[in-house]
């Protein structure tokens, strides 16, 4: 078992697994009681987590049917970043999830989050300019 | 000495790799450790650990010092070890969520 990451082999195709992790109705079946999301970089998301209340956030990266990265936070908590990766395997699709709180680390290192993840060929990603303020706003 | 400027990406890349997270957790538990000491607790070679330590150092997440013939590594920013233990606790939540996802898809 790897430290601090979670994974499972699902008996479905990557496309079916992708649906299950991005379709609001399906998210409402396993991740929370209800979910809303606008599936594009910079799109908003809101998930009602059972027994905990609402988490709000936004999407950083969407690469169907392989990779989804989003940020979320419940009230008063520091925003965290969730990376979900799907890989086809014999017998199904491997799902790996890592949730981290990079902001404190970036701050401690004096790294400006505005210098956000240049995409392929150095293209700035869609969410770049307002990313830091959005991450900070998540914590209310 | 001020840490060298690094980008966001090396930090995320370091945190996204399971072996590098294990290396960080182990260093956090021990305070300081050499590549050979870390390799004894990991299913990878000392050379592989050395490579991971080099990318962690490039991301500014670990610093080293020489102690006799050994090089010892430690976590740099104070929030780093908090962040690692927090990641372990949310990992347990994701194990449960993924089990629920599996049940949902197996219905």
gemmi code that builds the backbone of each chain (N, CA, C; Angstrom):
import gemmi

chains = {
    "A": [
        ("UNK", (0.850, -1.207, 0.000), (0.000, 0.000, 0.000), (0.873, 1.240, 0.000)),
        ("UNK", (0.557, 2.178, -0.855), (1.343, 3.398, -0.918), (0.930, 4.379, 0.171)),
        ("UNK", (1.910, 5.114, 0.660), (1.585, 6.103, 1.684), (0.710, 7.196, 1.092)),
        ("UNK", (-0.346, 7.519, 1.794), (-1.138, 8.709, 1.480), (-1.782, 8.725, 0.107)),
        ("UNK", (-1.962, 7.598, -0.525), (-2.784, 7.599, -1.733), (-3.730, 6.418, -1.618)),
        ("UNK", (-4.852, 6.550, -2.281), (-5.863, 5.512, -2.208), (-6.096, 5.003, -3.604)),
        ("UNK", (-6.302, 3.714, -3.733), (-6.599, 3.192, -5.052), (-7.493, 1.977, -4.979)),
        ("UNK", (-8.154, 1.719, -6.110), (-9.053, 0.572, -6.182), (-9.158, 0.165, -7.647)),
        ("UNK", (-9.378, -1.129, -7.874), (-9.622, -1.616, -9.233), (-11.129, -1.777, -9.411)),
        ("UNK", (-11.687, -0.980, -10.319), (-13.128, -1.037, -10.560), (-13.401, -1.951, -11.753)),
        ("UNK", (-14.468, -2.774, -11.684), (-14.744, -3.731, -12.755), (-15.483, -3.091, -13.928)),
        ("UNK", (-15.019, -1.933, -14.382), (-15.691, -1.210, -15.473), (-14.636, -0.612, -16.406)),
        ("UNK", (-15.070, -0.116, -17.555), (-14.144, 0.526, -18.494), (-13.766, 1.919, -17.966)),
        ("UNK", (-12.641, 2.495, -18.486), (-12.285, 3.856, -18.066), (-13.409, 4.856, -18.338)),
        ("UNK", (-14.133, 4.667, -19.439), (-15.226, 5.593, -19.763), (-16.335, 5.517, -18.710)),
        ("UNK", (-16.652, 4.281, -18.284), (-17.683, 4.134, -17.254), (-17.196, 4.695, -15.913)),
        ("UNK", (-15.910, 4.456, -15.619), (-15.353, 4.986, -14.369), (-15.338, 6.514, -14.412)),
        ("UNK", (-15.015, 7.060, -15.575), (-14.989, 8.529, -15.735), (-16.374, 9.121, -15.467)),
        ("UNK", (-17.403, 8.476, -16.039), (-18.781, 8.895, -15.768), (-19.061, 8.910, -14.269)),
        ("UNK", (-18.607, 7.837, -13.604), (-18.915, 7.696, -12.177), (-18.243, 8.782, -11.341)),
        ("UNK", (-17.089, 9.302, -11.799), (-16.406, 10.322, -10.988), (-16.684, 11.742, -11.462)),
        ("UNK", (-17.446, 11.893, -12.568), (-17.705, 13.251, -13.055), (-19.198, 13.577, -13.196)),
        ("UNK", (-20.038, 12.559, -13.247), (-21.473, 12.816, -13.409), (-22.084, 13.162, -12.047)),
        ("UNK", (-22.714, 14.342, -11.930), (-23.233, 14.771, -10.629), (-24.177, 13.744, -9.989)),
        ("UNK", (-25.033, 13.132, -10.803), (-25.964, 12.149, -10.227), (-25.215, 10.975, -9.617)),
        ("UNK", (-24.176, 10.509, -10.343), (-23.412, 9.376, -9.813), (-22.561, 9.780, -8.609)),
        ("UNK", (-21.982, 10.992, -8.656), (-21.215, 11.471, -7.493), (-22.100, 11.495, -6.249)),
        ("UNK", (-23.380, 11.854, -6.471), (-24.331, 11.877, -5.365), (-24.590, 10.500, -4.772)),
        ("UNK", (-24.195, 9.454, -5.505), (-24.401, 8.082, -5.025), (-23.263, 7.585, -4.138)),
        ("UNK", (-22.048, 8.088, -4.342), (-20.921, 7.526, -3.577), (-20.058, 8.549, -2.850)),
        ("UNK", (-19.950, 9.776, -3.416), (-19.051, 10.744, -2.781), (-19.783, 11.602, -1.762)),
        ("UNK", (-21.022, 11.924, -2.071), (-21.784, 12.774, -1.159), (-23.255, 12.507, -1.351)),
        ("UNK", (-24.064, 13.358, -0.726), (-25.511, 13.198, -0.884), (-25.986, 13.887, -2.151)),
        ("UNK", (-25.287, 14.939, -2.539), (-25.669, 15.662, -3.746), (-24.433, 16.349, -4.290)),
        ("UNK", (-24.362, 16.497, -5.589), (-23.193, 17.129, -6.186), (-23.614, 17.962, -7.391)),
        ("UNK", (-22.887, 19.057, -7.582), (-23.067, 19.873, -8.785), (-21.679, 20.170, -9.282)),
        ("UNK", (-21.444, 20.036, -10.589), (-20.170, 20.514, -11.087), (-20.230, 20.907, -12.546)),
        ("UNK", (-19.395, 21.890, -12.854), (-19.283, 22.423, -14.199), (-17.945, 21.895, -14.715)),
        ("UNK", (-18.024, 20.819, -15.523), (-16.845, 20.033, -15.851), (-15.971, 20.702, -16.918)),
        ("UNK", (-15.204, 21.691, -16.478), (-14.214, 22.353, -17.351), (-13.219, 23.041, -16.439)),
        ("UNK", (-11.975, 23.287, -16.928), (-11.012, 23.974, -16.077), (-11.583, 25.309, -15.620)),
        ("UNK", (-11.545, 25.551, -14.322), (-12.101, 26.781, -13.780), (-13.568, 26.651, -13.381)),
        ("UNK", (-14.221, 25.546, -13.773), (-15.633, 25.357, -13.452), (-15.861, 25.137, -11.964)),
        ("UNK", (-17.022, 25.549, -11.481), (-17.344, 25.416, -10.051), (-17.786, 24.007, -9.702)),
        ("UNK", (-17.584, 23.638, -8.433), (-18.175, 22.400, -7.946), (-18.680, 22.581, -6.524)),
        ("UNK", (-19.716, 21.851, -6.201), (-20.279, 21.865, -4.845), (-20.735, 20.451, -4.537)),
        ("UNK", (-20.297, 19.937, -3.409), (-20.644, 18.566, -3.028), (-21.101, 18.562, -1.586)),
        ("UNK", (-22.262, 17.967, -1.381), (-22.820, 17.846, -0.040), (-22.281, 16.545, 0.545)),
        ("UNK", (-21.337, 16.659, 1.482), (-20.731, 15.458, 2.055), (-21.556, 15.027, 3.264)),
        ("UNK", (-21.939, 13.741, 3.273), (-22.809, 13.223, 4.331), (-22.214, 13.490, 5.715)),
        ("UNK", (-23.010, 14.027, 6.616), (-22.588, 14.245, 7.991), (-21.560, 15.347, 8.179)),
        ("UNK", (-21.303, 16.122, 7.124), (-20.225, 17.094, 7.237), (-20.585, 18.462, 6.696)),
        ("UNK", (-21.532, 18.480, 5.780), (-21.906, 19.757, 5.185), (-21.335, 19.916, 3.797)),
        ("UNK", (-21.478, 21.125, 3.279), (-21.128, 21.343, 1.890), (-19.645, 21.651, 1.691)),
        ("UNK", (-19.099, 21.093, 0.642), (-17.756, 21.489, 0.207), (-17.883, 22.168, -1.136)),
        ("UNK", (-17.190, 23.303, -1.245), (-17.212, 24.044, -2.507), (-15.811, 24.115, -3.073)),
        ("UNK", (-15.754, 24.253, -4.377), (-14.444, 24.354, -4.994), (-14.544, 24.600, -6.478)),
        ("UNK", (-13.475, 24.255, -7.158), (-13.471, 24.442, -8.610), (-12.524, 23.435, -9.246)),
        ("UNK", (-12.677, 23.285, -10.545), (-11.905, 22.282, -11.269), (-10.650, 22.901, -11.854)),
        ("UNK", (-9.531, 22.194, -11.680), (-8.262, 22.681, -12.227), (-7.982, 22.061, -13.591)),
        ("UNK", (-8.221, 20.760, -13.706), (-7.802, 20.054, -14.914), (-8.813, 18.954, -15.248)),
        ("UNK", (-9.127, 18.812, -16.522), (-10.052, 17.764, -16.984), (-9.431, 17.102, -18.197)),
        ("UNK", (-9.173, 15.814, -18.102), (-8.637, 15.097, -19.257), (-9.375, 13.757, -19.343)),
        ("UNK", (-10.534, 13.778, -20.005), (-11.369, 12.566, -20.078), (-10.678, 11.521, -20.948)),
        ("UNK", (-10.731, 10.252, -20.597), (-11.242, 9.673, -19.356), (-10.096, 9.274, -18.424)),
        ("UNK", (-9.091, 10.154, -18.248), (-7.883, 9.763, -17.535), (-7.620, 10.516, -16.246)),
        ("UNK", (-7.913, 11.811, -16.228), (-7.413, 12.600, -15.121), (-8.342, 13.761, -14.799)),
        ("UNK", (-8.638, 13.893, -13.496), (-9.465, 15.006, -13.020), (-8.762, 15.597, -11.792)),
        ("UNK", (-8.555, 16.912, -11.813), (-7.947, 17.573, -10.652), (-8.880, 18.690, -10.213)),
        ("UNK", (-9.212, 18.711, -8.921), (-10.035, 19.815, -8.425), (-9.566, 20.246, -7.045)),
        ("UNK", (-10.002, 21.434, -6.663), (-9.754, 21.968, -5.313), (-11.093, 22.046, -4.617)),
        ("UNK", (-11.091, 21.763, -3.321), (-12.327, 21.930, -2.569), (-11.994, 22.294, -1.130)),
        ("UNK", (-13.017, 22.781, -0.447), (-12.839, 23.124, 0.959), (-14.194, 23.181, 1.631)),
        ("UNK", (-14.227, 22.743, 2.887), (-15.424, 22.993, 3.673), (-15.159, 24.298, 4.417)),
        ("UNK", (-16.193, 24.823, 5.034), (-16.065, 26.104, 5.709), (-14.885, 26.127, 6.683)),
        ("UNK", (-14.108, 27.172, 6.637), (-13.016, 27.410, 7.587), (-11.821, 26.480, 7.431)),
        ("UNK", (-11.890, 25.517, 6.525), (-10.731, 24.637, 6.352), (-9.891, 25.128, 5.182)),
        ("UNK", (-8.602, 24.878, 5.293), (-7.707, 25.224, 4.200), (-8.088, 24.402, 2.966)),
        ("UNK", (-7.997, 25.030, 1.800), (-8.369, 24.327, 0.568), (-7.401, 23.174, 0.298)),
        ("UNK", (-7.941, 22.086, -0.221), (-7.074, 20.979, -0.598), (-7.283, 20.632, -2.070)),
        ("UNK", (-6.310, 19.932, -2.604), (-6.285, 19.620, -4.032), (-6.430, 18.116, -4.193)),
        ("UNK", (-7.385, 17.707, -5.023), (-7.651, 16.282, -5.223), (-7.297, 15.909, -6.662)),
        ("UNK", (-6.431, 14.912, -6.800), (-6.080, 14.397, -8.124), (-6.662, 13.000, -8.255)),
        ("UNK", (-7.447, 12.779, -9.296), (-8.007, 11.452, -9.549), (-7.477, 10.976, -10.893)),
        ("UNK", (-6.848, 9.797, -10.908), (-6.321, 9.259, -12.159), (-6.937, 7.904, -12.444)),
        ("UNK", (-7.293, 7.675, -13.699), (-7.888, 6.415, -14.125), (-6.958, 5.741, -15.122)),
        ("UNK", (-6.683, 4.463, -14.894), (-5.825, 3.711, -15.811), (-6.463, 2.384, -16.147)),
        ("UNK", (-6.577, 2.096, -17.466), (-7.122, 0.789, -17.841), (-6.179, -0.319, -17.411)),
        ("UNK", (-6.747, -1.420, -16.944), (-5.967, -2.583, -16.519), (-6.750, -3.809, -16.942)),
        ("UNK", (-6.085, -4.964, -17.055), (-6.869, -6.168, -17.317), (-7.906, -6.321, -16.205)),
        ("UNK", (-9.153, -6.483, -16.575), (-10.183, -6.680, -15.561), (-10.858, -5.408, -15.117)),
        ("UNK", (-10.447, -4.267, -15.644), (-11.152, -3.060, -15.241), (-10.336, -1.793, -15.333)),
        ("UNK", (-10.585, -0.897, -14.410), (-9.936, 0.409, -14.407), (-9.406, 0.699, -13.006)),
        ("UNK", (-8.136, 1.031, -12.936), (-7.504, 1.378, -11.664), (-7.766, 2.854, -11.393)),
        ("UNK", (-8.275, 3.168, -10.217), (-8.506, 4.558, -9.821), (-7.539, 4.897, -8.697)),
        ("UNK", (-6.810, 5.984, -8.853), (-5.902, 6.443, -7.802), (-6.291, 7.852, -7.397)),
        ("UNK", (-6.331, 8.089, -6.108), (-6.692, 9.420, -5.606), (-5.627, 9.908, -4.633)),
        ("UNK", (-5.187, 11.132, -4.836), (-4.285, 11.786, -3.887), (-4.897, 13.124, -3.517)),
        ("UNK", (-5.056, 13.366, -2.222), (-5.533, 14.682, -1.777), (-4.409, 15.336, -0.990)),
        ("UNK", (-4.069, 16.553, -1.359), (-2.960, 17.232, -0.671), (-3.347, 18.673, -0.353)),
        ("UNK", (-2.568, 19.270, 0.520), (-2.757, 20.691, 0.841), (-1.476, 21.420, 0.479)),
        ("UNK", (-1.298, 21.713, -0.794), (-0.016, 22.273, -1.212), (0.174, 23.732, -0.814)),
        ("UNK", (-0.923, 24.419, -0.470), (-0.797, 25.866, -0.307), (0.165, 26.256, 0.811)),
        ("UNK", (0.051, 25.564, 1.971), (0.939, 25.893, 3.093), (2.393, 25.650, 2.705)),
        ("UNK", (2.602, 24.574, 1.940), (3.965, 24.247, 1.522), (4.484, 25.302, 0.555)),
        ("UNK", (3.624, 25.669, -0.398), (4.038, 26.688, -1.369), (4.344, 27.997, -0.648)),
        ("UNK", (3.482, 28.362, 0.301), (3.704, 29.604, 1.042), (5.015, 29.556, 1.815)),
        ("UNK", (5.258, 28.395, 2.460), (6.484, 28.268, 3.258), (7.715, 28.366, 2.369)),
        ("UNK", (7.578, 27.956, 1.138), (8.701, 28.009, 0.212), (8.750, 29.327, -0.537)),
        ("UNK", (7.798, 30.210, -0.283), (7.774, 31.493, -0.972), (7.437, 31.359, -2.447)),
        ("UNK", (6.680, 30.292, -2.800), (6.336, 30.074, -4.201), (5.001, 30.734, -4.494)),
        ("UNK", (4.998, 31.568, -5.514), (3.797, 32.283, -5.901), (2.902, 31.337, -6.702)),
        ("UNK", (1.717, 31.074, -6.202), (0.838, 30.142, -6.896), (0.328, 30.759, -8.201)),
        ("UNK", (0.461, 32.060, -8.336), (0.103, 32.719, -9.600), (0.979, 32.258, -10.752)),
        ("UNK", (2.167, 31.731, -10.439), (3.049, 31.204, -11.486), (2.583, 29.795, -11.808)),
        ("UNK", (1.296, 29.663, -11.951), (0.595, 28.399, -11.987), (0.969, 27.548, -13.182)),
        ("UNK", (1.315, 26.296, -12.905), (1.308, 25.232, -13.887), (1.225, 25.625, -15.354)),
        ("UNK", (2.319, 26.047, -15.911), (2.297, 26.289, -17.354), (1.957, 24.977, -18.056)),
        ("UNK", (1.049, 25.028, -18.982), (0.605, 23.824, -19.687), (1.623, 23.396, -20.732)),
        ("UNK", (1.221, 22.501, -21.654), (2.130, 22.072, -22.712), (2.587, 23.284, -23.508)),
        ("UNK", (3.832, 23.301, -23.897), (4.416, 24.391, -24.681), (4.302, 25.735, -23.953)),
        ("UNK", (4.274, 25.663, -22.618), (4.291, 26.886, -21.833), (3.008, 27.703, -21.877)),
        ("UNK", (1.944, 27.127, -22.432), (0.674, 27.858, -22.462), (0.142, 28.042, -21.051)),
        ("UNK", (-0.255, 29.237, -20.705), (-0.838, 29.379, -19.376), (-2.209, 28.699, -19.347)),
        ("UNK", (-2.505, 27.962, -18.271), (-3.799, 27.291, -18.206), (-4.916, 28.299, -18.015)),
        ("UNK", (-6.126, 27.878, -18.345), (-7.269, 28.779, -18.303), (-7.462, 29.406, -16.929)),
        ("UNK", (-7.215, 28.592, -15.882), (-7.548, 29.054, -14.537), (-6.428, 29.873, -13.896)),
        ("UNK", (-5.334, 30.124, -14.623), (-4.134, 30.689, -14.003), (-4.320, 31.990, -13.228)),
        ("UNK", (-4.852, 33.034, -13.846), (-4.743, 34.338, -13.202), (-5.429, 34.400, -11.845)),
        ("UNK", (-6.602, 33.809, -11.740), (-7.351, 33.982, -10.503), (-7.206, 32.809, -9.563)),
        ("UNK", (-6.268, 31.909, -9.879), (-6.227, 30.686, -9.111), (-5.965, 30.901, -7.620)),
        ("UNK", (-4.949, 31.677, -7.312), (-4.620, 31.852, -5.900), (-5.777, 32.455, -5.120)),
        ("UNK", (-6.385, 33.482, -5.705), (-7.483, 34.111, -4.969), (-8.647, 33.136, -4.823)),
        ("UNK", (-8.825, 32.279, -5.823), (-9.912, 31.291, -5.693), (-9.588, 30.272, -4.630)),
        ("UNK", (-8.321, 29.827, -4.598), (-7.928, 28.853, -3.571), (-8.130, 29.472, -2.185)),
        ("UNK", (-7.684, 30.724, -2.035), (-7.812, 31.375, -0.729), (-9.273, 31.640, -0.376)),
        ("UNK", (-10.067, 31.982, -1.385), (-11.477, 32.275, -1.128), (-12.223, 31.021, -0.660)),
        ("UNK", (-11.738, 29.852, -1.058), (-12.396, 28.615, -0.650), (-12.446, 28.480, 0.869)),
        ("UNK", (-11.393, 28.938, 1.520), (-11.340, 28.803, 2.976), (-12.204, 29.866, 3.648)),
        ("UNK", (-12.847, 30.712, 2.859), (-13.770, 31.711, 3.388), (-13.037, 32.775, 4.150)),
    ],
    "B": [
        ("UNK", (20.417, 30.532, 4.569), (20.411, 30.826, 3.133), (19.003, 30.655, 2.581)),
        ("UNK", (18.582, 31.585, 1.761), (17.236, 31.501, 1.178), (17.160, 30.319, 0.221)),
        ("UNK", (16.016, 29.606, 0.232), (15.881, 28.489, -0.697), (15.879, 28.999, -2.131)),
        ("UNK", (16.370, 28.182, -3.065), (16.345, 28.614, -4.463), (14.909, 28.719, -4.948)),
        ("UNK", (14.626, 29.654, -5.838), (13.256, 29.773, -6.339), (12.881, 28.541, -7.161)),
        ("UNK", (11.719, 27.991, -6.895), (11.231, 26.868, -7.692), (9.781, 27.146, -8.056)),
        ("UNK", (9.265, 26.423, -9.026), (7.889, 26.619, -9.460), (6.925, 25.761, -8.678)),
        ("UNK", (5.675, 25.944, -8.973), (4.605, 25.174, -8.344), (4.668, 23.709, -8.774)),
        ("UNK", (4.978, 23.507, -10.054), (4.892, 22.180, -10.623), (5.776, 21.127, -9.942)),
        ("UNK", (7.057, 21.456, -9.640), (7.868, 20.426, -8.963), (7.288, 20.017, -7.614)),
        ("UNK", (6.652, 20.938, -6.918), (6.053, 20.608, -5.623), (4.894, 19.632, -5.820)),
        ("UNK", (4.014, 19.933, -6.791), (2.891, 19.029, -7.063), (3.388, 17.682, -7.564)),
        ("UNK", (4.414, 17.719, -8.428), (4.947, 16.462, -8.965), (5.508, 15.616, -7.828)),
        ("UNK", (6.195, 16.273, -6.895), (6.761, 15.543, -5.758), (5.653, 14.936, -4.909)),
        ("UNK", (4.593, 15.700, -4.666), (3.509, 15.219, -3.806), (2.651, 14.166, -4.509)),
        ("UNK", (2.715, 14.114, -5.834), (1.870, 13.176, -6.580), (2.480, 11.787, -6.695)),
        ("UNK", (3.768, 11.661, -6.439), (4.424, 10.363, -6.607), (4.412, 9.585, -5.295)),
        ("UNK", (3.852, 8.362, -5.309), (3.710, 7.617, -4.048), (5.045, 7.324, -3.355)),
        ("UNK", (6.076, 6.986, -4.111), (7.357, 6.694, -3.457), (7.942, 7.947, -2.831)),
        ("UNK", (7.801, 9.073, -3.543), (8.333, 10.321, -2.973), (7.551, 10.715, -1.720)),
        ("UNK", (6.234, 10.459, -1.716), (5.474, 10.756, -0.487), (5.946, 9.871, 0.654)),
        ("UNK", (6.238, 8.606, 0.324), (6.743, 7.711, 1.374), (8.081, 8.207, 1.906)),
        ("UNK", (8.955, 8.635, 0.984), (10.253, 9.175, 1.396), (10.043, 10.365, 2.328)),
        ("UNK", (9.131, 11.270, 1.940), (8.857, 12.448, 2.775), (8.317, 12.042, 4.142)),
        ("UNK", (7.387, 11.067, 4.161), (6.821, 10.628, 5.442), (7.903, 10.050, 6.350)),
        ("UNK", (8.768, 9.225, 5.762), (9.825, 8.602, 6.565), (10.784, 9.648, 7.132)),
        ("UNK", (11.168, 10.615, 6.285), (12.069, 11.658, 6.778), (11.364, 12.445, 7.880)),
        ("UNK", (10.054, 12.708, 7.685), (9.290, 13.433, 8.697), (9.258, 12.698, 10.031)),
        ("UNK", (9.085, 11.358, 9.967), (9.056, 10.557, 11.199), (10.393, 10.580, 11.922)),
        ("UNK", (11.470, 10.521, 11.133), (12.797, 10.357, 11.745), (13.515, 11.667, 12.008)),
        ("UNK", (13.026, 12.728, 11.397), (13.720, 14.000, 11.557), (14.812, 14.168, 10.522)),
        ("UNK", (15.693, 13.155, 10.452), (16.784, 13.190, 9.477), (17.092, 11.755, 9.065)),
        ("UNK", (17.474, 11.569, 7.809), (17.811, 10.212, 7.377), (18.702, 10.262, 6.149)),
        ("UNK", (19.535, 9.230, 5.998), (20.378, 9.124, 4.804), (19.644, 8.284, 3.765)),
        ("UNK", (20.133, 8.329, 2.532), (19.518, 7.543, 1.455), (19.552, 6.052, 1.792)),
        ("UNK", (20.660, 5.568, 2.365), (20.749, 4.131, 2.692), (19.732, 3.760, 3.765)),
        ("UNK", (19.598, 4.610, 4.789), (18.610, 4.333, 5.844), (17.201, 4.278, 5.258)),
        ("UNK", (16.891, 5.212, 4.368), (15.555, 5.242, 3.766), (15.320, 4.011, 2.905)),
        ("UNK", (16.355, 3.609, 2.163), (16.211, 2.466, 1.252), (15.900, 1.186, 2.023)),
        ("UNK", (16.391, 1.079, 3.266), (16.109, -0.126, 4.060), (14.625, -0.246, 4.408)),
        ("UNK", (13.911, 0.892, 4.428), (12.481, 0.856, 4.780), (11.576, 0.918, 3.557)),
        ("UNK", (12.167, 0.896, 2.372), (11.368, 1.045, 1.146), (11.676, -0.089, 0.184)),
        ("UNK", (10.694, -0.444, -0.654), (10.919, -1.544, -1.593), (11.667, -1.110, -2.853)),
        ("UNK", (12.558, -0.135, -2.721), (13.318, 0.328, -3.887), (14.803, 0.426, -3.515)),
        ("UNK", (15.650, 0.524, -4.519), (17.098, 0.545, -4.281), (17.559, 1.895, -3.717)),
        ("UNK", (18.762, 1.903, -3.162), (19.334, 3.145, -2.655), (19.476, 4.165, -3.799)),
        ("UNK", (19.846, 3.646, -4.986), (19.988, 4.541, -6.152), (18.651, 5.216, -6.479)),
        ("UNK", (17.559, 4.420, -6.403), (16.236, 4.988, -6.692), (15.875, 6.032, -5.638)),
        ("UNK", (16.162, 5.719, -4.366), (15.888, 6.677, -3.291), (16.678, 7.964, -3.538)),
        ("UNK", (17.942, 7.793, -3.958), (18.805, 8.937, -4.241), (18.170, 9.851, -5.304)),
        ("UNK", (17.610, 9.224, -6.348), (16.948, 10.007, -7.411), (15.743, 10.767, -6.865)),
        ("UNK", (14.937, 10.077, -6.046), (13.762, 10.745, -5.472), (14.205, 11.906, -4.579)),
        ("UNK", (15.269, 11.691, -3.804), (15.770, 12.763, -2.931), (16.235, 13.956, -3.768)),
        ("UNK", (16.833, 13.659, -4.920), (17.293, 14.753, -5.788), (16.098, 15.570, -6.297)),
        ("UNK", (14.990, 14.887, -6.673), (13.863, 15.695, -7.165), (13.157, 16.410, -6.023)),
        ("UNK", (13.151, 15.792, -4.830), (12.571, 16.487, -3.669), (13.399, 17.723, -3.316)),
        ("UNK", (14.720, 17.581, -3.428), (15.590, 18.727, -3.152), (15.394, 19.808, -4.205)),
        ("UNK", (15.219, 19.385, -5.462), (15.000, 20.362, -6.542), (13.681, 21.106, -6.347)),
        ("UNK", (12.698, 20.425, -5.749), (11.409, 21.074, -5.461), (11.492, 21.883, -4.169)),
        ("UNK", (12.654, 21.821, -3.501), (12.831, 22.594, -2.280), (12.154, 21.988, -1.068)),
        ("UNK", (11.789, 20.704, -1.122), (11.052, 20.100, -0.009), (11.969, 19.427, 1.002)),
        ("UNK", (13.188, 19.079, 0.600), (14.159, 18.555, 1.559), (15.478, 19.321, 1.412)),
        ("UNK", (16.229, 19.338, 2.498), (17.568, 19.933, 2.474), (18.527, 18.874, 2.984)),
        ("UNK", (19.793, 18.994, 2.645), (20.747, 17.986, 3.110), (21.903, 18.633, 3.862)),
        ("UNK", (22.586, 17.819, 4.657), (23.837, 18.248, 5.282), (24.734, 17.038, 5.365)),
        ("UNK", (26.037, 17.312, 5.313), (27.000, 16.230, 5.369), (27.347, 15.934, 6.821)),
        ("UNK", (27.363, 14.641, 7.181), (27.742, 14.230, 8.524), (28.769, 13.119, 8.363)),
        ("UNK", (30.048, 13.486, 8.441), (31.091, 12.500, 8.166), (30.989, 12.034, 6.730)),
        ("UNK", (30.823, 10.721, 6.552), (30.754, 10.195, 5.187), (29.322, 10.136, 4.669)),
        ("UNK", (28.377, 10.488, 5.525), (26.972, 10.385, 5.129), (26.374, 11.740, 4.772)),
        ("UNK", (25.353, 11.692, 3.921), (24.557, 12.887, 3.667), (23.186, 12.648, 4.293)),
        ("UNK", (22.786, 13.535, 5.189), (21.502, 13.386, 5.880), (20.492, 14.381, 5.314)),
        ("UNK", (19.265, 13.905, 5.154), (18.197, 14.734, 4.585), (17.166, 15.056, 5.651)),
        ("UNK", (16.609, 16.246, 5.570), (15.517, 16.636, 6.481), (14.468, 17.417, 5.681)),
        ("UNK", (13.252, 17.485, 6.239), (12.201, 18.270, 5.581), (12.503, 19.744, 5.775)),
        ("UNK", (12.282, 20.555, 4.753), (12.588, 21.974, 4.897), (11.517, 22.784, 5.608)),
        ("UNK", (10.373, 23.065, 4.977), (9.459, 23.964, 5.677), (8.720, 23.232, 6.796)),
        ("UNK", (8.440, 23.931, 7.867), (7.699, 23.326, 8.969), (6.338, 22.755, 8.544)),
        ("UNK", (5.608, 23.419, 7.629), (4.291, 22.883, 7.270), (4.369, 21.529, 6.553)),
        ("UNK", (5.570, 21.162, 6.128), (5.708, 19.952, 5.333), (5.270, 18.695, 6.087)),
        ("UNK", (5.722, 18.553, 7.338), (5.372, 17.320, 8.057), (3.894, 17.323, 8.451)),
        ("UNK", (3.351, 18.515, 8.770), (1.900, 18.612, 9.011), (1.145, 18.170, 7.771)),
        ("UNK", (1.608, 18.660, 6.616), (0.924, 18.337, 5.362), (0.971, 16.842, 5.101)),
        ("UNK", (2.085, 16.192, 5.430), (2.199, 14.766, 5.184), (1.277, 13.967, 6.101)),
        ("UNK", (1.176, 14.369, 7.369), (0.306, 13.583, 8.253), (-1.167, 13.845, 7.925)),
        ("UNK", (-1.463, 15.068, 7.479), (-2.829, 15.357, 7.040), (-3.181, 14.492, 5.832)),
        ("UNK", (-2.247, 14.344, 4.894), (-2.495, 13.518, 3.701), (-2.800, 12.070, 4.083)),
        ("UNK", (-2.139, 11.576, 5.110), (-2.382, 10.197, 5.539), (-3.811, 10.062, 6.072)),
        ("UNK", (-4.278, 11.078, 6.815), (-5.622, 10.948, 7.389), (-6.698, 11.087, 6.316)),
        ("UNK", (-6.516, 11.979, 5.349), (-7.540, 12.048, 4.294), (-7.453, 10.839, 3.374)),
        ("UNK", (-6.269, 10.211, 3.302), (-6.145, 8.980, 2.511), (-7.099, 7.905, 3.009)),
        ("UNK", (-7.259, 7.820, 4.336), (-8.176, 6.830, 4.912), (-9.617, 7.128, 4.494)),
        ("UNK", (-9.971, 8.420, 4.433), (-11.321, 8.781, 3.973), (-11.538, 8.353, 2.528)),
        ("UNK", (-10.498, 8.544, 1.705), (-10.641, 8.177, 0.284), (-10.740, 6.663, 0.123)),
        ("UNK", (-10.077, 5.903, 0.978), (-10.233, 4.440, 0.914), (-11.705, 4.076, 1.072)),
        ("UNK", (-12.378, 4.723, 2.034), (-13.802, 4.447, 2.251), (-14.652, 4.903, 1.074)),
        ("UNK", (-14.321, 6.090, 0.550), (-15.107, 6.606, -0.588), (-14.956, 5.709, -1.811)),
        ("UNK", (-13.728, 5.235, -2.049), (-13.519, 4.373, -3.220), (-14.232, 3.028, -3.037)),
        ("UNK", (-14.309, 2.546, -1.814), (-15.068, 1.313, -1.560), (-16.545, 1.559, -1.877)),
        ("UNK", (-17.047, 2.752, -1.508), (-18.437, 3.103, -1.815), (-18.643, 3.219, -3.329)),
        ("UNK", (-17.646, 3.767, -4.019), (-17.715, 3.876, -5.481), (-17.787, 2.484, -6.107)),
        ("UNK", (-16.987, 1.573, -5.587), (-16.981, 0.200, -6.093), (-18.350, -0.462, -5.883)),
        ("UNK", (-18.925, -0.237, -4.694), (-20.256, -0.799, -4.424), (-21.293, -0.201, -5.382)),
        ("UNK", (-21.176, 1.108, -5.608), (-22.102, 1.796, -6.511), (-22.025, 1.188, -7.914)),
        ("UNK", (-20.804, 0.938, -8.412), (-20.636, 0.426, -9.777), (-20.926, -1.066, -9.871)),
        ("UNK", (-20.898, -1.769, -8.743), (-21.129, -3.216, -8.771), (-22.615, -3.547, -8.642)),
        ("UNK", (-23.417, -2.495, -8.392), (-24.856, -2.758, -8.237), (-25.487, -3.174, -9.541)),
    ],
}
model = gemmi.Model(1)
for chain_id, residues in chains.items():
    chain = gemmi.Chain(chain_id)
    for i, (resn, *xyz) in enumerate(residues, 1):
        res = gemmi.Residue()
        res.name, res.seqid = resn, gemmi.SeqId(i, " ")
        for name, pos in zip(("N", "CA", "C"), xyz):
            atom = gemmi.Atom()
            atom.name, atom.element = name, gemmi.Element(name[0])
            atom.pos, atom.b_iso = gemmi.Position(*pos), 0.0
            res.add_atom(atom)
        chain.add_residue(res)
    model.add_chain(chain)
structure = gemmi.Structure()
structure.add_model(model)
structure.setup_entities()
